[in-house]
Amino acid sequence: MSSLSVNVYVEGPSDKYAMETLLSPLIQQKKQQGIAVEFFESPSGDKKKTSLTKVPVKAANTLLNRLDTYVVAVPDLYPMNRGFPHTNAGELIAGMKAEFQKALERKAPDCDPRIAERFRAFCFKHDLEALLLASEEALRSHLGVSQFKQEWRQDVEEQDDKNPPKRIVERLFQECGKKYHDVVDAPLILSKVRYEEVAARCPQGFGPFVDFLQSL
């Protein structure tokens, strides 16, 4: 029986399946340590907006009743200013924490302040597909090519926010005469890489999330 639960909310099914695949070794390692890491989709509706505004409320509801749990939010940074104003990862994370604190104060204004430590917020910068760009060899193998014509910033989390990683990946598939299906392709590509290497290539968004899981 697990002594600690970690409920991780991501925007949609592609994020969920990709994370379960990429982080499978870490999830299994934590399971052996009595820590259950589970991924969930954000509530229905505009997934970016519900990630930022509804997940913090769900976190408050959960954490007021369960002392053996962490609730973690990992939405995309793209598109910006959805849910509440934010133009960078710091503002997005601060905004989610503020939403959580407001929900906590509405429900239990005199609760133990340490409950807030059980809600953690991160983000993909600018979206999940940054991890695919960080896995270029696996991406090329998946598409059956030795090199791409298209180029992108090697610091994969520093793409232009008007041209996020997902759009780049879609064009790479088109370049190879294929259509990108995120729910299928993202997990398949990430099944061929080590999460530690991807985290090292994504030190701004994904890396801190992995560091958090490893620290438990």
WOCORWO-V22266 format. One line per field, one symbol per residue. ss: DSSP state (@ for helix, = for strand, . for the rest). A space follows every 10 residues. Layout:
ss=???
//
This chain:
ss=...======= ..@@@@@@@@ @@.@@@@@@@ @@..====== =.....@@@@ @@@.@@@@@@ @@@@@...== ======.... ........@@ @@@@@@@@@@ @@@@@@@... ..@@@@@@== ====.....@ @@@..@@@@@ @@@....... .....@@@.. ....@@@@@@ @@@@@..... .@@@@@@@@@ ....@@@@@@ @....@@@@@ @@@@@.
//
